[in-house]
């Protein structure tokens, strides 16, 4: 491996003002100020995972990033299209279920989890945060992003179109993550500047189409809008492959989960390092939407229960008390750990800067090998 990091620049480097075409996934709650700033300082684009942050915490985290780096960074929030609150479920039931609370079968699942894993009895769920482009939480988050003049806005879930005019007026670049061509076209029609095409291999909320098939189709569908590839990318070979597929860079989360800067329990970091490519599982347990995680016994219990997922906000009201109880009981192995299939490539605990440097070095070497295969002279 070279001693100095080679230059690997694409269109998104110019658009985002970064040195390397590597974007940190805005993982909530892992991508906080320390990790975000570390990736930006290393020449990539750090992105705060702000989905669970209220306005005050978000403002504090934005300022904490700026205390650590003067380089560009972004903020990622959720704009879910379909949510429900606990209050929605308190309306009289029409299908025979008890009224006046969450469905009994889901409360029974909470009790079963407590019994199975020796957890304190789950407390009554609090009202989940609102969501969606019209949700008050999202509006307040965007207001903070505008007031703080964050360079890049990212939406990992949902169409940011309602907010694009205000963001562009403030000089903020807009990225949106999609899992199919239809949604890629939709976010571009809404004014998105960069599309993140994420394959099903990715950790966290994810779709059904693999990265290798998805990226070139999205590239073709939204040209000339630049595309960033996500899902299954954890080293420089993945970055080189993404560029070969027509992407301008990569959006990576799992590659950074085991870094010291990641806001993740040490036990969960070790589980990422120990995981192989088959140790992840897509479940609706944690949010009501499809989410890939490093598998754990709580996911196994949920999947064997036969229960269907509730709408996004309400599903959180079921699982969040279990997560709090698991943490109280020291059952860190039951905590959500949204890693992707690339976890099998994370075999040691390196700093965020080391991950970025290695990725650029490896990508340059991989691209050079591909060029050698053409039999052409080395490019000047």
Residue pairs with C-beta under 8 A, 6 or more apart in sequence:
1 358
1 361
1 362
1 365
2 361
2 364
5 20
5 43
5 357
5 360
5 361
6 360
6 361
6 364
7 19
8 20
8 21
8 239
8 360
8 363
8 364
8 367
9 19
9 20
9 21
10 21
10 226
10 243
10 248
10 249
11 226
11 248
12 18
12 21
12 23
12 194
12 226
12 228
12 248
12 249
13 19
13 20
13 21
13 249
15 173
15 193
15 194
15 226
16 23
16 45
16 72
16 151
16 152
16 173
16 194
17 71
17 72
17 151
18 40
18 43
18 44
18 45
18 71
18 72
19 43
19 44
20 42
20 43
20 44
20 356
20 359
20 360
21 44
21 228
21 239
21 243
21 248
21 249
21 250
22 39
22 43
22 44
22 45
22 239
22 249
22 250
22 252
22 356
22 359
22 360
23 44
23 45
23 47
23 74
23 175
23 196
23 228
23 249
23 250
23 251
23 252
24 31
24 35
24 36
24 39
24 44
24 45
24 46
24 47
24 251
24 252
24 253
24 256
24 352
25 31
25 47
25 49
25 76
25 156
25 202
25 203
25 204
25 230
25 251
25 252
25 253
25 256
26 47
26 48
26 49
26 50
26 51
26 74
26 75
26 76
26 77
26 154
26 156
27 49
27 203
27 204
27 253
27 256
27 257
27 338
28 49
28 50
28 51
28 52
28 53
28 76
28 78
29 49
29 52
29 263
30 49
30 253
30 256
30 257
30 262
30 263
30 264
30 338
31 46
31 47
31 48
31 49
31 76
31 253
31 256
31 262
31 263
32 48
32 49
32 61
32 64
32 263
33 48
33 61
33 64
33 65
33 67
33 68
34 64
34 68
34 261
34 263
35 46
35 256
35 259
35 261
35 262
35 263
35 352
36 46
36 47
36 48
36 65
36 73
37 46
37 64
37 65
37 68
37 69
37 73
38 46
38 68
38 259
38 261
38 351
38 352
38 353
39 45
39 46
39 47
39 256
39 352
39 356
40 46
40 65
40 69
40 71
40 72
40 73
41 68
41 69
41 71
41 353
42 352
42 353
42 355
42 356
42 357
43 356
43 360
44 356
45 72
45 73
45 74
45 152
46 65
46 69
46 73
46 74
47 73
47 74
47 75
47 76
47 152
47 154
48 58
48 61
48 62
48 65
48 73
48 74
48 75
48 76
49 76
50 58
50 61
50 75
50 76
50 77
50 141
51 76
51 77
51 78
51 156
52 129
53 61
53 141
54 137
54 140
55 140
55 141
55 143
55 144
58 75
58 141
58 144
58 145
59 144
59 147
59 148
62 75
62 144
62 145
62 148
62 150
63 148
65 73
72 151
72 152
73 150
73 151
73 152
74 150
74 151
74 152
74 153
74 154
74 173
74 175
75 141
75 145
75 150
75 152
75 153
75 154
76 154
76 155
76 156
77 138
77 141
77 142
77 153
77 154
77 155
77 156
78 131
78 138
78 155
78 156
78 157
78 158
79 131
79 132
79 133
79 135
79 138
79 155
79 157
79 158
79 159
79 160
80 131
80 132
80 135
80 157
80 158
80 289
80 312
81 132
81 133
81 158
81 159
82 132
82 311
82 312
83 128
83 130
83 131
83 132
83 135
83 311
83 312
83 313
83 314
84 310
84 311
84 312
84 313
84 314
85 127
85 128
85 130
85 313
85 314
86 102
86 125
86 126
86 127
86 128
86 313
86 314
86 317
87 127
88 311
88 314
89 101
89 102
89 103
89 310
89 314
90 99
90 100
90 101
91 99
92 99
93 99
93 103
97 103
97 104
97 105
98 104
101 107
102 125
102 314
102 317
102 318
103 310
105 307
106 307
106 310
106 318
109 301
109 302
109 305
109 307
109 318
110 122
110 318
110 321
110 322
111 121
111 122
112 301
112 305
113 119
113 122
113 298
113 301
113 322
114 120
114 121
114 122
114 322
114 325
116 297
116 301
117 297
117 298
117 326
117 329
117 331
117 334
118 329
118 331
119 322
119 325
119 326
119 328
119 329
119 331
120 325
120 328
120 329
121 325
122 321
122 322
122 324
122 325
123 321
123 324
123 325
124 321
125 317
125 318
125 320
125 321
126 317
126 320
127 317
128 312
128 313
128 314
128 316
128 317
128 320
129 135
129 137
129 313
129 316
130 136
130 137
130 138
130 313
131 137
131 138
131 312
131 313
132 138
132 158
133 158
133 159
133 160
133 161
133 162
133 163
134 162
142 153
142 163
142 166
142 167
145 153
145 167
145 172
146 166
146 167
146 170
146 172
149 170
149 171
149 172
150 172
151 172
151 173
152 172
152 173
152 174
152 175
153 160
153 163
153 167
153 172
153 173
153 174
153 175
154 174
154 175
154 176
154 177
154 196
155 174
155 175
155 176
155 177
156 177
156 196
156 204
156 205
157 177
157 205
157 289
159 176
159 183
159 186
159 187
159 190
160 167
160 174
160 176
160 187
160 190
160 192
161 186
161 187
161 189
161 190
161 191
161 192
163 174
164 174
164 190
164 191
164 192
165 191
167 174
168 174
168 191
173 193
173 194
174 191
174 192
174 193
174 194
175 192
175 193
175 194
175 195
175 196
175 228
176 187
176 190
176 192
176 194
176 195
176 196
177 196
177 198
177 230
177 251
178 184
178 186
178 187
178 195
178 196
178 197
178 198
178 218
179 197
179 198
179 199
179 200
179 206
179 207
179 208
179 209
179 214
180 207
180 208
180 209
180 214
181 214
181 217
181 218
181 221
184 195
184 197
184 218
184 221
184 222
184 227
185 221
185 222
187 195
188 195
188 222
188 225
192 225
193 225
193 226
194 225
194 226
194 227
194 228
194 248
195 218
195 222
195 225
195 226
195 227
195 228
196 227
196 228
196 229
196 230
196 251
197 211
197 214
197 215
197 218
197 219
197 227
197 228
197 229
197 230
197 247
198 206
198 207
198 211
198 214
198 229
198 230
198 231
198 251
199 206
199 207
199 209
199 210
199 211
199 212
199 213
199 214
199 215
199 229
199 230
199 231
199 232
200 206
200 207
200 208
200 209
200 210
200 211
200 231
200 282
200 292
201 210
201 211
201 231
201 232
201 292
201 340
201 341
201 342
202 211
202 230
202 231
202 232
202 253
202 254
202 292
202 340
203 253
203 254
203 257
203 280
203 292
203 293
203 294
203 338
203 339
203 340
203 343
204 253
204 291
204 292
204 338
204 340
205 287
205 289
205 290
205 291
206 231
206 282
206 290
206 291
206 292
206 340
207 290
208 290
210 231
210 232
211 229
211 230
211 231
211 232
211 233
212 241
212 245
214 231
215 227
215 229
215 242
215 245
215 246
215 247
216 245
216 246
218 227
219 227
219 245
219 246
219 247
220 246
226 248
226 249
227 246
227 247
227 248
228 242
228 247
228 248
228 249
228 250
228 251
229 238
229 242
229 245
229 247
229 249
229 250
229 251
230 250
230 251
230 252
230 253
231 340
232 238
232 340
232 341
232 342
233 239
233 241
233 242
233 250
233 251
233 252
233 255
233 342
234 252
234 254
234 255
234 340
234 342
234 343
234 345
234 346
235 255
235 345
235 358
235 359
235 362
236 358
236 359
236 360
236 361
236 362
236 363
236 364
236 365
236 366
237 362
237 363
237 366
238 250
238 342
239 249
239 250
239 359
239 360
239 362
239 363
239 366
240 362
240 363
240 366
240 367
240 370
241 366
242 249
242 250
243 249
243 363
243 367
244 370
252 359
253 338
253 339
253 340
254 272
254 339
254 340
254 342
254 343
254 346
255 342
255 345
255 346
255 355
255 359
256 262
256 352
256 355
257 264
257 268
257 269
257 272
257 337
257 339
257 343
257 346
258 264
258 269
258 270
258 272
258 273
258 346
258 348
258 349
258 350
259 349
259 350
259 351
259 352
259 355
260 349
260 351
261 351
261 352
262 269
262 352
264 337
265 332
265 335
267 332
267 333
268 294
268 332
268 335
268 337
269 349
271 294
271 333
271 337
272 294
272 337
272 339
272 343
272 346
273 346
273 347
273 348
273 349
275 294
275 339
275 343
275 344
275 346
276 343
276 344
277 341
277 342
277 343
277 344
279 294
279 295
279 343
279 344
280 292
280 293
280 294
280 295
280 339
280 340
280 341
280 343
281 292
281 293
281 295
281 299
281 303
282 290
282 291
282 292
282 293
283 290
283 291
283 293
283 299
283 302
283 303
284 290
284 291
284 308
284 309
284 315
285 291
285 298
285 299
285 302
285 303
285 309
285 315
285 319
286 293
286 315
286 316
286 319
286 336
286 338
287 312
287 315
287 316
288 309
288 310
288 311
288 312
288 313
288 314
288 315
288 316
289 309
289 312
291 338
292 338
292 339
292 340
292 341
293 299
293 336
293 337
293 338
293 339
294 337
294 338
294 339
294 343
296 333
296 334
296 335
296 337
297 333
297 334
298 322
298 326
298 334
309 315
310 317
310 318
322 334
323 334
323 335
323 336
326 332
326 334
326 335
327 335
350 358
371 378
371 379
